[in-house]
Structures are given as C-alpha cells and as structure tokens.
Amino acid sequence: MSIEERPSKGARRFQRRARQEADKEALKALILETARKEFAAGTLETVSIQKIADAIGYSKGTVLKYYPTKLLLLLAVKQQNLEAVAEALEQVRAQTADSDLRLRRVMETYLDYWADNPDHFRSLFSMSGTVEDRRFPDGVYFGETEIARRSYELFVVSVREFLAAHGAEAAPGLPQRLATALLAATHGVVALTLGTPTMKLPDMRGTGRLLIASLIDAWTSKLAAARKSGGWPRVSTGTFA
C-alpha cells in the first residue's frame, strides 16, 4: 500500500473505535443470551451473575460494567425478548392486506414465536419476585415502557381493523377488551404447554391455532347476527357475550 493509500490517523482512530463498539455490542448480546437461558431456568433470586460470567469466559466485573445489577440484567433480557416479538408482529401485519387474515396471522405469529423460543417466554413472563422487581431505576415499570405499550397496541389495532372491516363501530374500550381476551387465551396455551412438559399435551401450535380460529370465527358470527339488530353498526362487549 502506498503512502497515499494508507488511512489517515483520524481514519484509523475511527476504525478502531468502530471495532471497539462492535465488540461491545457483541459482548452485550452474548451476556443477554446467556442470561436469558439462566433466567428461563431459574429466578431473580437464584440466577448468579458469576455463573453467567463464567459461562461466557469473562469476569463478573465485566458483566456488571454493562448491567450493574441482576435486576437490570433481567429487565434488559425482557425488553430484548419483547422487541423481537414486536418486530415479528409488525412484519406480518405489513405483509397481510386482509384484516380478518391479518388478525389471525398476528396471533399465530405470537404463538409460533414462543413455540420456537420457549426460553424467551419463560424469561419474559417470569413471575418470581415482587412487582417492584419489574421497575426500572427511573421508577417506570416494565409494563409501562414504550416497547410494552407498542407490543400490546399491535393486537389492539389488529382487532380494531377487524371490527371496522365488518362495518362495526366499536364502543370505547371494546378493541382493547377483545384483544386482551384473544391474547390471554393464546398466552394460556403457551403457558400450559411449557409449564406442564410431563403431561405430553397435544402440540402447542395445533392447539393454539384451533383456539385462535374458534374465537375469531365466533366473533365473525356474532357480528353477522348483530348486523340484523336495531343497534347496528354499534357493537359493545355484550355483542360478543
């Protein structure tokens, strides 16, 4: 390489910093992946920072440099898990034009993600500890974070679009109510299957798809019946009871 072709000192410093930043991000990703497996198998009380450090070949101090407490490490794992789910849901929403099919695909994608990543489910929805163990240092609870609200809203919007496509005018709070019901039912299939491995239950995907289709088909029938009533197009919780 000629003198003219050699990077300047400034360029070399930039390249060195870029490599260092890339190394830091790779290390943080490794810490989170290792911690996820530990939290999936244990609890906030039983997981050891030292064990995580040993597993990745770094000192405990290195792990604490990026995640100063075990709680912050758990919250970082939860946030990364939820970001991955939200990204998958956003992709399927963008790829599906029909509102009925979109709602089904959103719920099936939610189901499939946990079936493919059971450790993500266990670490995200760990019930160990107290409510305060889900609070960030700035006082914000995990359920109040932007990613938690955005993820939930993806289900609400999908239900709202489903209702609108059928010509229904939803009462205030109805899309949230229906989205929560559908989400809770699908979540329950995952939790039951993962929580009772020795029962050898039918496969999670098949059971989940049966439930999702049954609920959405039932809602479609309820909307068809409501269309013949005097109150149409206004619909409320009672329409689906």
C-alpha positions in Angstrom: 0.0 0.0 0.0 1.4 3.4 -1.0 1.6 6.3 1.4 -1.3 7.9 -0.4 -3.4 4.8 0.1 -2.8 4.4 3.8 -5.7 5.6 6.1 -5.0 8.8 8.0 -4.5 8.8 11.7 -8.1 10.1 12.1 -9.5 7.3 9.9 -7.5 4.7 11.9 -8.9 6.1 15.1 -12.4 6.0 13.7 -11.9 2.4 12.5 -10.5 1.3 15.9 -13.4 2.9 17.8 -15.9 1.3 15.4 -14.3 -2.1 16.1 -14.4 -1.5 19.8 -18.1 -0.5 19.7 -18.9 -3.6 17.6 -17.0 -5.7 20.1 -19.0 -4.1 23.0 -22.3 -4.8 21.3 -21.3 -8.4 20.6 -20.4 -8.9 24.2 -23.6 -7.3 25.4 -25.6 -9.6 23.1 -23.6 -12.6 24.4 -24.4 -11.6 28.0 -28.1 -11.2 27.3 -28.3 -14.6 25.5 -26.6 -16.4 28.3 -28.6 -14.6 31.0 -31.8 -15.4 29.1 -31.1 -19.1 29.5 -30.3 -18.7 33.2 -33.5 -16.7 33.9 -35.6 -19.2 31.9 -34.4 -22.0 34.2 -34.2 -20.0 37.4 -35.5 -16.9 39.2 -34.2 -13.5 40.0 -33.2 -14.9 43.4 -31.4 -18.0 42.1 -29.6 -16.7 39.0 -26.0 -15.9 39.6 -24.1 -13.1 37.8 -20.9 -15.1 38.5 -22.3 -18.1 36.7 -23.2 -16.0 33.7 -19.7 -14.5 33.7 -18.1 -17.9 33.9 -20.3 -19.2 31.0 -19.1 -16.5 28.6 -15.5 -16.5 29.8 -15.4 -13.0 31.3 -15.1 -11.7 34.8 -18.1 -10.8 37.0 -17.0 -7.2 36.9 -17.2 -7.1 33.1 -20.9 -8.3 33.2 -21.6 -5.7 35.9 -20.0 -3.0 33.8 -22.8 -3.3 31.3 -25.6 -4.4 33.7 -24.8 -3.1 37.2 -27.5 -5.2 38.9 -29.1 -8.5 38.4 -32.5 -6.8 38.1 -31.3 -4.5 35.3 -29.9 -7.6 33.5 -33.3 -9.3 33.8 -35.2 -6.2 32.6 -32.8 -5.9 29.6 -33.5 -9.6 28.7 -37.2 -9.0 29.0 -37.0 -5.9 26.8 -35.0 -7.6 24.1 -37.5 -10.5 24.1 -40.4 -8.2 23.6 -38.7 -6.2 20.9 -38.1 -9.4 18.9 -41.8 -10.3 19.3 -43.0 -6.8 18.3 -40.7 -6.9 15.2 -42.2 -10.3 14.1 -45.8 -9.0 14.6 -45.1 -5.8 12.7 -43.7 -7.7 9.8 -46.7 -10.0 9.4 -49.0 -7.0 9.7 -47.2 -5.3 6.9 -47.4 -8.4 4.7 -51.1 -9.1 5.2 -53.7 -6.9 3.5 -56.9 -8.6 4.5 -58.0 -7.5 8.0 -59.5 -10.9 9.1 -56.5 -12.8 7.9 -54.2 -10.2 9.5 -55.7 -10.7 12.9 -55.3 -14.5 12.6 -51.7 -14.2 11.3 -50.8 -11.8 14.1 -52.0 -14.2 16.8 -50.4 -17.2 15.0 -47.1 -15.4 14.8 -47.3 -14.6 18.5 -47.9 -18.3 19.2 -45.2 -19.5 16.8 -42.6 -17.1 18.3 -43.0 -18.7 21.8 -43.1 -22.2 20.3 -39.8 -21.5 18.6 -38.2 -19.6 21.6 -39.5 -21.1 24.8 -36.6 -19.6 26.8 -37.8 -16.1 25.7 -41.3 -16.8 27.0 -40.0 -18.2 30.3 -37.7 -15.3 31.0 -40.1 -12.6 29.8 -43.1 -13.8 31.8 -41.2 -15.0 34.9 -43.5 -14.5 37.9 -40.7 -14.7 40.5 -40.0 -11.8 42.8 -42.3 -8.9 43.5 -44.0 -6.1 41.4 -41.1 -3.8 42.4 -38.7 -6.2 40.7 -40.3 -5.1 37.4 -39.4 -1.4 38.0 -36.5 0.4 36.3 -34.3 2.8 38.3 -36.2 5.8 36.9 -39.4 4.4 38.5 -41.0 3.1 35.3 -42.5 -0.4 35.5 -41.6 -2.7 32.6 -45.3 -2.9 31.6 -45.3 0.9 31.2 -42.3 1.0 28.9 -42.6 2.1 25.2 -41.9 -1.4 23.9 -44.6 -3.0 26.2 -47.2 -0.4 25.1 -46.3 -0.7 21.5 -46.4 -4.5 21.5 -49.9 -4.5 23.1 -51.1 -1.9 20.7 -50.3 -4.2 17.8 -53.0 -6.6 19.0 -55.5 -3.8 19.7 -55.0 -2.2 16.3 -55.4 -5.6 14.6 -58.8 -6.1 16.4 -59.9 -2.6 15.6 -59.2 -3.2 11.9 -61.1 -6.5 12.1 -64.2 -4.8 13.5 -64.0 -1.9 11.0 -63.7 -4.3 8.1 -67.0 -5.9 9.2 -68.6 -2.4 9.3 -68.9 -2.3 13.1 -68.5 0.8 15.2 -66.8 -0.4 18.4 -67.8 1.1 21.8 -65.0 2.7 23.7 -62.6 0.1 25.1 -64.0 -2.8 23.1 -60.9 -3.4 20.9 -58.8 -3.5 24.0 -61.2 -5.9 25.7 -61.3 -8.3 22.7 -57.5 -8.0 22.1 -56.9 -8.8 25.7 -59.2 -11.8 25.6 -57.6 -13.2 22.5 -54.1 -12.5 23.8 -54.8 -14.1 27.2 -56.3 -17.2 25.6 -53.3 -17.7 23.2 -50.9 -16.9 26.1 -52.6 -19.6 28.2 -52.0 -22.3 25.6 -48.3 -21.5 25.6 -48.0 -21.3 29.4 -49.9 -24.6 29.9 -47.8 -26.4 27.4 -44.5 -25.1 28.6 -45.5 -25.3 32.2 -46.5 -29.0 32.1 -43.9 -30.8 30.0 -44.5 -34.2 31.6 -48.2 -34.2 30.7 -47.4 -34.7 27.0 -50.2 -32.4 25.8 -51.1 -32.0 22.1 -48.7 -29.8 20.3 -48.8 -26.1 21.1 -49.2 -24.8 17.6 -52.1 -27.0 16.7 -54.0 -26.3 19.9 -53.3 -22.6 19.6 -54.4 -22.4 16.0 -57.6 -24.2 16.9 -58.3 -21.7 19.7 -57.5 -18.6 17.6 -59.7 -19.8 14.7 -62.5 -20.7 17.0 -62.5 -17.3 18.7 -62.3 -15.2 15.6 -64.9 -17.3 13.8 -67.2 -16.9 16.8 -66.7 -13.1 16.7 -67.5 -13.1 13.0 -70.7 -15.0 13.6 -71.6 -12.6 16.4 -71.1 -9.6 14.1 -73.2 -11.2 11.4 -76.0 -11.6 14.0 -75.6 -8.1 15.3 -75.9 -6.7 11.8 -79.5 -7.8 11.8 -80.3 -6.0 15.1 -81.6 -2.4 15.5 -78.4 -1.2 17.2 -76.1 -1.9 14.2 -73.4 -0.8 13.5 -72.7 0.0 17.2 -71.2 -3.0 19.0 -70.1 -3.5 22.6 -68.9 -6.2 24.9 -72.5 -7.6 25.1 -72.4 -8.2 21.4 -69.8 -10.9 21.9 -71.0 -12.3 25.3 
